[in-house]
Amino acid sequence: MVTGQNRTFLFLQGPHGPFFRRLAKMLRAAGADVWRVGFNAGDAAFWPDAKSFIPYRDKIDAWADRFAEIVDEKGITDIVLYGDTRRIHAEAVEAAQKIGLMVHVFEEGYLRPYWVTYERNGSNGNSALMDLSVANMQDALAKADLDVPEPPAHWGDMRHHIFYGALYHGHVLLANRAYRNFAPHRALSVTQEFRLYLRRLLLMPAIWADRAAATSRIKYGGFPYHLALLQLEHDSSFQNHSPFGSMTEFLAEVIEGFANGAPTHHHFVFKAHPLEDGRVNLRREIKRLSELHGVTNRVHYVRGGKLAKLLDHARSAVTVNSTAAQQVLWRGLPLKVFGDAVYAKPEFVSTQKLPEFFAHPTRPDSRAYRDYRHFLLETSQVAGGFYSARGRRQLLRQVVDMMLVPEDPYTALKTGTAAPRQQLRVVK
């Protein structure tokens, strides 16, 4: 029987919004005890149960010792966190593993937007997927004999994501007096973060218009094009699992490769991340580098939006390690990757040098990728989302049982103990 009896969960920082609070409520219903460490007023705002809230107001250098004290005082058996690379999480994960605590890591979905990622001990470049071959995955699937789950046609919560981000940073900006030692894990100040979220909310209509115009030019241009999937420069995957120190370094390398290898009638489209907030002036950098290499008239910039429309007619794609590359592989398009990524398997990604890739890109093994995708959908990819009420409901129906069983999602499928997955209703 799946139960939370004799388990005590310690929540650290989570996605913006009420997901962690709802998750804790269901764990309590399963019989577990739950505590939450808060590092700022934003954490406190989304955790209204003061009795189980532990404020951390000291400097970050004292966090490792305080974490050990909390584990001992509360009898912690499990820790729960969102993303594993920020310093407070990385130190907690390292300490937890040494003393045998179970580490539950949530992250944005590897197959987003219809799923989120749930793993044990690490995600992205620290994921157990990094050491699993496609052959390992195929063996596990052969024992399971399961159908591939299908996503719904409509399921988005980007507006909720932006809203909760602005609300979170607003609390940190205006009500953080009790947490004077708090230092954000990103380079910008809380004030700057809040202004960027607010600016993004206010400019959504203008951004939509700019994106629609750029997409129309590409759609009706009649030219073959390659696609660059851009990421947030402050994203943990870019910062911790890539060879680049800045997005400008990546732009410089791929534009030079395009200029030296692509046929002269081909174009290059740069697709910004949906949450790109302007802290790096990508349009200016792309224009500067395009002029430097003499390809200005063949380079385009699109501010976020849906990727599918651009992929429908693309010849190939390049990225550092964006999870959006999964959509590229699903379509069987050639893909060039520069950083560590859970999908960077030799069956899928090109090993060609950039000029050669743009000239004659090699295609992925689509059958092998479908097996890989199937494996993810039966293991770490959980239907739902963090930010919309509908997405949270869907996610909580599955993920609590996954947290309470002894095996991590990958081992559970291999041993035959994985819980049946929900079949998502396709919305017409």
N, C-alpha and C positions, 0 to 999 in steps of 0.2 A: 504494500500500500504506500502511495506517495504521501508523505507527511512532513511537516516542519517541526515536529516534536524534537526537543533537545538540540535545536539549531538557533543560533543567534546571529543575525545579519547586521553588519555595519555598512551603511550607505555613505559613500563619499560624494563627490560632485557628479551631477547627472545632466541630462539634456535640459535645456530651458523649458520650463513649464511643469505641469503637475504629474508627469509620468511616474517619477520615483515615488511620489506620495501614494499614488494609486497602486503601484507595485507592492509597496510596503503593507498597505491595507490587506491585500490578498495573501501575502505571506503570513501575516498575523492570523488571518482566517484559517490558514493551513496549520496553525499551531506554533509558529515560530515567534521568537522575540526579535524586535527590530530597533536599531538605533541609527541616528544620522549625525554626521559631523558637518557643521556648516562653517564656511570660511569667509562669508560676507553676508550682507543684508539680502542679496538676491537669493542665496541658498535658503535663508530663513523664511523669506516671503512665500516660498513654494513648499514649506514644511510647517504647517500650522500647529502640529502636536509638540508643544513646548516640553512635555515630559520626556520625550524620546530624542530631543534635539540637544546636541553637544556643541556649543560654539567654540571655535578655535580662534583665539585672538592674539596668539603669540607670533613671533617672527617665523618664517619658513624654516630657518635653520634648526628650530627646536621641534619641528613636526615629527621626525622619525621617533624621537623619544616619547613624545606624547601619544603617538599611534600605539606604541608598545604598551604604554600604561592603560589606554582604553581597552585594548585587546584583553589585557589581564583583568582589569576591573569588571568588565561586562561579560567575560567569558565568550568572547567572539569566536564563532566557528567559520563564518563566511564574510567576505567583503564584496561590495557591489559598487561598480564605478562605470563611468562613461568615458571611453578613451583611456589609454594606458600610458601615454607618454609625458603628460604634464608632470612636473616634479613631484607634487604631493601624491599623485597616483603611482608613479614609477617607484618611489620609495616605499609606498605601502605594499605594492605588489611584491617587490623584492623581499620585504620582511615577512609577508604572509606566506610566501612559498617556503621560506626557511623553516617556519614553524608548523607547516602543514595545514594552513587554512585554505578553504576553497575560494578561489578568486573568480568572480563573475564579471565579465567585461561586455558592456554594450557599446555598440558603434553604429553609425549609419550603415544602411544595408549595402553589402557588396553588389547586390542586384537591385538597388534602389530604383524607383521610389516605392515599390509595393511591399518591400520587406525591410526589416532591420536585422542587424547582425548580433547574435549572442554566442559568445565563446568563453572558454575557460583560460585563464592565465595571460592571454594577450590577444591583440587584434592587429590587422594589417601586417606590417613587416614582422611583428612578434607572434603572429598567428601560427597555430599548429599546421595550417594549410601549407605553409612555406616548406615543410618537410614531407608533404604527401605528394606522391607522383600521381599522374593520371591513371596509371596502371593500378595503384592502390585503391583509387576511387572506384574504378571499374569493377574490381574484385568485390568491394563492399556492396555495390549496387547489384551485382549478380546474385548475391545471397538474399537481397531484399526483394527483388522483382517488383518494383513499384512503378506506377505511372508518374509522369512528370506533372507537377502541379502547375496550373495556369494562372496568370495574374488577371485581375479585373481590368476592364478597359478604362475606367476612370477611378483615380484615387490619388489625390494630391493634397498636401498640406503645407505648401511653401509659404502662403500668407500667414498661417498660424505660426510657423517657424520664425518668421521675421517679427511678428507681433510679440511673441514670448521673449525673443532676444532683446527687443527694445525695452520690454517691461522689466526683465531681469537687470539689465544694465542701468535702467532708471532707478531701481531700488539701490543698487550699489553706489550710484552717483549721489543720490539725495538722502540716503538713510544709513550710511555706512560708518557713522561716528564710532560705533562700538567695535569696529574692526579696523582700527587705524593701521595695523601692520599688514593688512591684506595687500598682496601684490599680484596683479593678473598674470596668468601664465603666458600671455602674448605681449608683444613689444609695446603696443599702444596703451595709453592710460584708459581708465574706465570712462572718463569724460569723452575722450576721442571715440571709444567704442560706441557709447550711447549716441553720440552725434551721427556716427555713420549708420547705425541702425535706423535712427529717426529720419535721416536724409533718404535712406533707401525706401522707407515707407512713403514719404511725401512725394518722391520722384517716380513712384511706380507707373503712373500714367505716361509720363514722358519717356521712361525707359521702354515701356511697351511700344510706343510709337516709333522710337528709334530702332528697336529690334525688328518690328514689322517691316520697316522700310529696307533695312539691310537684308533681311531674309528674302524679301521680294526681288531685290536686285540679283541675288544669287539664284533664286528659283527660275527667274526668267532670263538670266544671262546667257544660257545655252552653252556654257563652257564646262569642261571637266574640272573637278577640283578635289583637293586633299583637305583634310580637316585636322585642326589642332584642338585638342580638348584641354582647356586651361583649368587650373585649380586655384584655390585661395593660397596666396603665398604663406599665410600664417597657419595653414592646415597642418596637422601633425604628420600626415603621410608625406607631405612635401618637405617639411622641416627635418624629419627624422629618418626617412627612408628614400631619399633621393640624392643624387650627386651634385645638385645645384644649391647655391646659397641664396639665390633670388630668382624670381620669375623672369627677370630680364636676361639672366644667363641662359635659361631655356629658350626664350624667344630668339636670342642671338644665334644659338646653335641651329635651331630648326629652320630659321629664315635663310641662313647661309647654305644649309643643306638643300633647301628647296631651290634656291637660286642656281646652285651648281649642278643639280641633277634633274629637276623636273622639265618635261617638254615645255617649250616656250608658249604654247597655247593653254597650258594648265594654270589654274589659279589655286590660291591657298586661303582657306577660311579659318579664322581664329574664333572659337566659340568660348565665351566667358562662362565662368561658373555662375549658376543661378543666384548665389548669394554674394557675388562680387560687389564690393561696396565703394570702390574707388580709392582705397588707401594706396594702391599702386596704379599709376596712370597707364594702363595697358594700351589704350588707343594711341597715346603719344609715343610710347616705346615701339610699338609695332610699326607706326608710320616712320619713325626715325630709322629703324633697322631696315625697313623695306627700301627707303631711299638710298641707304648706304650700299645695298646690294642690287640696286637698279630694278626692283620688281614692284614698285609702288602700285602700278595699275593692275596688278594681278593678286593683290592681297586685300582681304576683307576682314572686318571685325564685327561680331554679333554679340550683343549684350544679353547673355543668358537665354532663357526660354527653353522650349522643348528641343531635345536633341534629335528626335526621330525624323523631323522634317529635313534636317540637314544631312542625316545619314542616308536617307533614301536615295540620294544621287551622288554620294561621295565615292571616290576611288580608293582612298586609304585614310588612315588616321594615325596621328602621333600624340603621345602624352608622356608626362613624367610617370605617374602611377595612378591616374584618376580611376575611380570605380566606374565612371561612365564608359570606360573602354569595354566593359562587359557587353554593352549594347552593340559595340562595333563587332566584337567576336560573334555575337548571336546572329548577326547578319552575314557572317562569313567574309568580312572585309579585312584586308591586310592591316596589321597593327605594329607600330614601333613603340617600344616602351623603354624608358631610361632609368627608372628607379625600381626599388623592390616592390612587388605587388603580388597578391595571392593568386592572380591569374597569369603571372609571367612564367608560364610553362613552355618548354621548348616546342611543344606541339602547336602552340597558338601564336607566339609573337616572333616577329622577324629579327634575325641577327645581322641583317645587311647594314652596311654603312649608309648614312642618310642619303647622299646623292644617288646611290644605287637603288635605295628603297623608293625614292620619289620617281625614279626612271622606270623601274620594273619591280614593283613590290610583290613579295611572295605571300600567298594566301595561307590562312590558318587551316588546320585539320578540323573541319566543322563537326565531323562525327565525334571526335575526341572532346571538342568543346561542349557539345550537347551532353555528353556523359559527365563532364566536370560541372556544368550548370545543374544537372539533375542531382548530383551529389550534394551541392550546396543547398538546394531547395529541400533536401531531405535531412539536412543537418543544421547548419548555423544560421540559415536565412529563415526568419520567422515572419509570417504574414502580419502586416500592420504598420503602425508608425508611432512616433513619439508625440507629435504635436497636435493632431486633430483628435477630437473625442472619438470619432469613428475608428480611426487608426489605433488608438490606445485600447479600445474595447477588443478589437481583433487580436492585438498583440498579447493582451493579458490572458486571453482564452488558452493560449498555448505555452507561453514562456515560463510561467510559474512552475508547472510540472517539470519542465526541462531543468530548472534551477534546483529542484528538490531531489532529483535522481543522482546517484553517485557518479555515473559516467558523463563525460563531456559529449557534446552532440556527435562528434566524429566516431568516437569509440562506441557509442550507443548503436549507431547504424551497423557498424562492423559486427557487433556481438548479437544483434537482433533484439535489443532491448529498447530501441527508440520508439517513442509514442507515435501513433498514427498522426499524419498531418491533416490540417483542415483543407478541404477543397474549396477554393475561392469561387464565389459566384461571379461569372463574367457579366458585367453591366453592358447592355446593348445601347 
